[in-house]
Amino acid sequence: MHALGEDLSKRRSADSRPAFLDALGPMEKLPAALAFGAILGLSSPGFDVWWLAWVGLVPLLVLARSCSSFLTSGLIGFAFGFAYHLVCHRWILELYPLTTFQIHDSVGALAVWSAWFLESAHQALLIALFAGFAAVLPSRAGILPHFRRPFFSFAIAVPIMWVFLQWTVAPSEPFLGVPVNQLAYSQAMILPMMQVCALAGCQLLEFLIVLLNASIAVAFFELFPFIVSRLPERIDRLNPKGGAIFDVVITLAIVLVAFGWGEWRLRKLTEFPPYLAIPNEKVFAPPVPVAVLQGDIPVRPAALEAFSKNERIDKYTKLAQGLGVAMFVLPEAVLRLQDPEGKALFSRIAGICAYEKKEAIVGSFELLKSSLVNCVRMISGGTAETLYVKTRLLPLVESLPFNTLFNVIPENLFNLLPSSRNNFLVSPTPYLLRSVWGNVGASVSFELVYPELIAQEVHNGAALLVNVSDLSWFHDKVLSKQLLAAAITRAVENGRYLVLASNTGISAVVNPLGVVTSNSVTGQSGNLIDRVQFLSAHTHFTRSWWLWRPSYRIWWH
């Protein structure tokens, strides 16, 4: 680190007059970092200013390179990331009030605001590391590395560092990450760009986004040296300014080629008969009618009192009867088999499946080996019942990540955590549900944001993907849009239909190209009816296990 600091000081002392940003102290740069971070937050799903992702990191790179040490650039990165995540995680505030957990309003408000700030700060740590290394890494302009210091190409090294931190560290179990707002999700509605996810996952799409940001930042360094110091010279024969502009043009061309290939893929695969999205499919996959039962039953006590237990049972029974579909899906925790109400509803659903010869995929809470499990149950009149048990629990909500925290957190605060009252059992590996049509890869709520989990299910033989969620804890639609963006990404990555079933919405059916073929209205009760296929072909991303199976899982488990 000392050598890196010396490299920075040499770079700064090369010019007798420091550039404008170089002369400013970190406290003077913090307001700009906060402002630009908040602006980039508007690119996330729910705000949908998608184009900001392609230029929004440029201010961070410029501010970080103007700092004189790893710590000061890391501080700027933390401020940028904190503001970014405050905007993206606004949905945390929608948890208030916490009357469901029998917490007083004043304490609940404090808890929700604290969770908002703490989680934003937690995720901002990675952007702080990114900014620190982007500033001190011995890098040069251009896209070619060199065997002498500075070794690395700034435009290539920066996106590699970003993708590693955001897609290997951020979703990892040791980091306790539940990331729903990476830059790749901002492009969920730009379907031609989303198609590159079938090649190398959302990591490739995010690499392209940060590559363009880094190329623009290098051009800024070269064109405006009076604002921020230039990078060391290129090793090719191009003029520094002309070469920087040339790099931006080349990067833009790469992005446009990816966009054009995505448009070609969309046209090519939709030329086939309806619902046949994979042209190389070897096995005939007939369309299967499915329905999502969106009950819109709240979990908050004040609103829940409007529904008696019998009314809740009758509502789902009415929604499930007489549907002209082969399969229907109910959201997370509809069945609570440890309660008499849940057992009664289970009997009714099983009866409907047996009488009408249907299958049901139902989110369930139940006891397994004396422990509570959050799971997905397949109820069928034609095959044996199968069960998927959640493999990634929500930290501090469904699980206490590290046992040592029990000795660190005061007892009165520990008792406020939902995980102190819940003893959820976790499955070491995802088990597939067995349908008469094929295998189903299930996931529960936020498990949808982990690419390696969904890819492992497809790798193991899942022909259809189903996610069950309960977003009735939240008033706002932002989180449901972020979860839908993750569903679109997982569908394209794995070349599978994905059924998203939510209690209060958004429920949706997404085809393997990322097209939302149908979606429900948030806050409305009813059935969403569509058709899916059970597919078997694998995308390049699913076949390339090294892209989606991080090495940390080897030693963590």
N, C-alpha and C positions, 0 to 999 in steps of 0.2 A: 504493500500500500504506500510505503514511503517513496519507492521508485516512481509510482504513478503520480504522487504529489509533485515530485521533482519535474516530471514531464510536463505537468500543467504549468508549473512556475516558469519553466523555460519557454513554453509556448506564449505565456503572457508577457515575458520580458523581451520577446523578439521585437516588438514594436515599442518605440519610446513613448508614444501616447496611447494609453489604454483605450479600448473601445468603450462606448457609452455604458453598456450593460456590465462590462467587466469592472467598471469603476464603482458600480452600485453595490451596497451591502446586501446581505440576505434579507434583512428586515424590509428593505425597500422593494425587493422583488416578490415578497410573499403575497401582497394584495393582487398582483397580476397573476400569480400562480393560482390563487383561489378563484379568481374570475374566469380564467381560461379553463380550469378544471370543471367549473359549473357549466360552462358553455358546452364542453364536450359531453357532459351528462345528458344533454338534450338529444343526443344521437341514439339513446337507448330506446327499446320498444316501450310504447306508452307515450313518448314524446315524438318519436318518428322523424326527427330531422337527420335522416340517415347519412346525408352527404358530409356532415360534420366529422364523421369518423375518419374520412380520407384526408383531412387537413388539421384536425383538432389536436393532434400530438405535436405539431410543429412548434407552438409556443413553449411547450415543456422542454423539448430538445434544445431550443435556443436558450432558454433560461438556465437549463442545467449546464450547458457548455460554457456559460459565462461565469460560472462559479469557480472558486479557486481550490476547492477540496471536495473530497468524497462526502464529508458530513454536510457541508452547506448545500451541495447539489441534492443530497438525499433529503434535506429539510424542504427544499423547494418541491421536490417530487412528492413528498408526503402531503404538503399543502394542496398541490394539484390533485392528487388522488383522493384526499379527504373530501374536497368540494365535489369532485366527480361522483364519488359514491354517495354523498349526501343527496344528490339529485336522483341518482339511480335507485337508491334504497328508500325513497320517500314512502313507499308502501308500508314500511315498518310502523309508521305513525298510525296507520289505519287499524292496528291492533287495539287501540284504545276505544272503549274502556275494557279492562281486564276482569269484568264481573264474572266471566266464565270460570276463572280461577279463584273466585271469592276474594279478590284483592280490591281494597278501597280505591276510589277514583283518584285521590291525591297520590297515593303510592303507585297506582297504575300509570298515571301520567309520567311520574318520575322514571318508572321502569321502562316505559316505551321510548321516551326521549333518550334515556341512557343507552338502551339497546341500539337506537338509531346512530348515535354518535360513536359508540364502541365498535359496532360492526363496520361502519364507514372507516374508522381509524384502523381497524384490523385489516381490511382489504387494501387500504392505502399504503401499508407497509411494503407491499410488493412493488408499487409504483415508486416508492422512495428508493428501494434497491435498484430498480431499473434506471432511475435518473442518476443515482450515484455512479453506477458502472458505466452508463452512457457518457458521463463527464470525464471519468478518469481512464477509461479504456484507451490504450495507445492505438489510435485509429487515424486514418487519413481519408482525404477525399477520393472519389472514384470508386469503382466496384471491384478492383483487383487488390488482393492481399500482397504482402511483401515479406521477405525473410528478415529484413532489418526493421528495427523499431522506427516509427510506429507500424505495427504489423497488420492491423485489421482494416478492412473497408468499413467506414462508418455506416454506409447505406445498407450493408449486408449484416453486420454484427448487431446493430440495434434491433431489427425485427427478430433475429434469432433469440436474443435475450428476452424480448417481450413475450414471444410465444412460449418460451420455456417457463417463465414466471406465471403467465396467465393460464396456461393449459396443462402444465405438469405440477407446479407447486400449488396454485390457487385451488384446484378441486381435490387436492390430496387430503387423505385422512389425517396425517400429522399436522397439516396447517389448519384443520377444522374448517375448511372452506366449503361454502354453498354458493358458488358464483352463478348469478343469473344475468349478469350484465357485461359480459365480454363484448368487445367491439364487433365480433363476427355476427352476433345476434342483431345488431343494428341494420344488417342487410337482409333480414328475413323476408321482407316483401319485395326485394329486388331479385327475382327468381333466376335470371340469367347468371348473376354473380354467385348465387347459392349453389349452382351446379358443380363448382370446383370442389365442394365438400365431398362429393362422391369419389374424388381422386385421392385426396389426402386429408379429409376431414375439415372441420372448421379451423384447424391450425393453419392450413394452407391459405384459406381466405383471410385470416387475420395477419398472416405473414405479408400478403400482398397489400393490405391496408397500411401496415406500419412501414413497409418498404417505400410506398409513395410518400408517406409523411417524412421519412428520413431523407429521401432524395430532395424533397422541397426544402428541408432544413439545411442540407449541404449547400443548395443553391443560394439560400438566404445568407449563409456564412460568407460565400464568395462575392455576392453582389453588394452586400452591405457591411464591409469590414469595419466601418466606423461605429456600427451598433454592437457587433459581437466579433470576437477574433476568428480569423480563418483557421481551417484545419490545415495540417501539414500538406504539402503539395502532392499531387497525383504521381503515380509511377508511369503512367502512359504519357504520350507526347501531346496530349490535348491541352489547350489553353485552360487555366483554372476556371475562369468564368464560363467560357464556351463549353468546357467539359461538364460543368455542373448542370448547365441547361440541357446538354446532351443526355445526361443521366436521367433527368426528369422526363425528357421525351421518351427515352427507352422504357422507363418504368411505366409511364402512361400507356405506351404501346403494349406492354405485357398485360396490363389491366384490361385494356380494350380487347386484346386477343382472348383473354379469359372470358370476358363478357360475350364476345362473339361466339366462342365455343359453347357457352351456356345457352345462348339463343338457338344455336344449331341443335343442341341436345334436346331442348324443349320441343322444337318443331319435329325432330326426327322421331322421338318417342311417342309423341301424340298423334303421329300419322297412322299408328297401328289401331286395331279395333278398340272400342271403348273399354277402359279399365285394364287394358293390357299394356302396362307401362315398361316392361322389361323385354326388349326385342329378342334377346338370346335365351329366353325362358324355354327349358327343355320339356317341362311337364305342363300340361294344360291346367290352368288355374281359373276356374269359373268364378264369376262375381258372386259374392256372398252378401246378402242383405243383412245389415246390422242396425241396431238402434241404441242410442245413448239416452238413458233415463235421467233427466236433470230435474231433481226434486225441488230445488230451491228452498230447502228447509234450513233455517239459520241455526247456529250453535249458541248464540248469545241468549242467556236466560230470559231477558225481557221479551225477546221476539219468539223464543222457543215455546214460551208458555201458551202462545196462540194455538199450538198443535198438541193435542193430547197424544198419548202413546198409540191408541187405536187409530187416530187420524193419520199418524205418520205411516203406520202399517197399511192402512187402507189406501193412502195416496200412492205408495210405491206399487201396491198390488194392482191398482187401477191402471197405472202407467205401463205395467208389464203385460197386462192381459190383451189378447186379441191383436197382437202386432204381426204383420206379415213379413217377419224377418226370421232368419235362422239363428241369430245370436243377439243378445242385448247386454249392455254394459251399465253397471251402476257405480256411482262414485265411491271415493274413499270412505271407509268407516260407516257405510250404510248398515251393515250387519254388525251388531255387538253381541256376539254369541255368549258372552258371560252374563248377559241379562235376559230375563224372560221375554222382553219385547223383541230382542234380536232373534231368539230361537223361534218365536212365532212368525216373524217375517221370513226367516230362512225356510220354514216349512211351507209357507205360501209360494215362495219363489221356486222351491224344488218341485212342488205340485204342478205349477204352471209349466215348468220345463218337461216334466214327465208326461203331462196330458197333451201339450201342444208340440212335443218333440222339438224343443229348442235347447239352446245352451245359454247360460248366464255367467258373466264374469263380474264378480261383486267384490268391492272393497270391504274388508272385515277387520274388526278388533276381536280377538279371542285369546283364550288361555291355551298355552302349549308348554308342557313340562312345568306347570305352575308359574309360568311367566307370561306376561302380556305380549302379543305379537301384532304388528301392523302388517296385514297381509292382503293378498288377492286370492279369492277362491273361485274355482271353476265348478259350476253346478250344471250337470248334464243328465239328460234322460238316457243317453246312449253310451256313455263311457264312465269310467270310474272318476270320482272327484279328485282333483289335484289342487295343490296349494303352493302359492309363491309367498315367501316370507321376506320382508324388507331387508336389504343388504347394506344400505347406507342410512343410518339413523341421524336425525337432526341433532347436532351438538347442543347440550344444555336444555333441550326440549324433550327428546326421547332418550337421551343417554348422557351420562357424565363422562366426557372423553378420557380424562386421566384420573385415576383413583386418588392421586395425590392432591387434586383440587379439593377433595372433601376436607382435608386437613388445613387448607389455606383459606377457604371461604368461610366467613362466620356463619354459625348455625342458623341465625335468624334470616340471613340472606339466602343461605342454601335452601331453606324450606320454601322460599318463594319460587325457586326454579321448578318448572313442570317435571323435569327429570328426577327430582327428589321424590315424587309421588308415583312415577311410572317406572316399571321395571321391564322394559322392552327387551325381547330376545332378538338377536340379529342373526341372519343366515350368513354363513361364510362364503356362499356362492349363489348366484341366481338360478333358481329352478324354473323350468319351463312348464306352462300349463298345457295339458293335453286336450285338444279339441278333435272332433271327428274330421275337421277340415285340415288340421295340421297343428304344429306347435305354436304357442303364443308366448311372446316375451313380455312379461308384465313389469311395471314399475309403479311406485307410489309417490305422488306429489313431486318433491324436489329431486328425486332420483333421476328425473329426466334431464338434469343439467350435467350429468356425468357421462361423457361420450364412451368411456371404456366399459361402463356397465351395460349400456344398450348394445354396443358392438360385440361384447362377449356373448350376450343372448343370441344375437344373429349368428355369430360364429358357431354357437352350439346347436343351431338348427331352428331358431325362431322364424316363422314365416309371416307373422303378423305381430305388431307392437301395440300394446295397450297401456295407457297411463291413467290411473285413477287419482283424483285430487279432491280436496275439500278446501276451497278458498273462501268459505263463508266467514272465516275469522276476520277478513279484510273488507272494508267498505269500498275501496277504490278499485278501478279496473286496470291499473298499471301492472300489478303483479300477474294478472291473468294474461295480459298481452306479452309479458316477458316469458311466461311459461309456454305460450303458443309459439313464440319465436324459437324456443328451445325444441319444441315438437317438430317444427318445420325443418330445423337443422338436423335432428336425429333421423328424420324420414329420408332426407336426401343422402346423408352419410351412408346409410345402410341399405338404401333401395327397397324400403318397406312401406306399406301402408301403416299409418299410426292413428289410433283412435284415442282421443283425449276426452276423458269423462270427468266433468267437474260438477260439484253440487249446485253451485250458483252461477256457473259459467266462467270463462268461455269453454264450452264443449265443442269439439271439432273432429272432422275426419281429414287427414292429410295424406295425399298420395305420394308415391316414391319420388316425384319431381319437386315436392315441396308445395304443390298447389293445395290450398284449403278448399276441398270440394264442397264442404258444407260446414257451417258453424252456427251455434245457438246464440240467443240474445242473453246478455248478462242480466241476472236478476229475474228471470222468467222461468216458470215451471212448464215442462212438456217433454216431448220426445224428438230427438234428432235422428232421422232415418237416412241412411246412405248405403253404399255398397263398397266392399273391399275385396282384395284378393290375397290369398295365402301364397306368397312368392318364395322361390328358393334360390334364385341367382344372387351372387355376392358382388358388391361393388369393390373397386380397388382398395378403398379404405378398409372395408371389413376383412379383405384377404390379407392386408398388410398389418399383422398383429403388432409389430414394433411401433406403429404409429399411435395405437390406442391402448397399449398395455404398459403404463409407466413402470420404471424399474423400482420405484419406492414400494410397490405392493409386494415385491419379493421379500423384503426384510420386515415390512410393517406387519404382515400376516404371519 
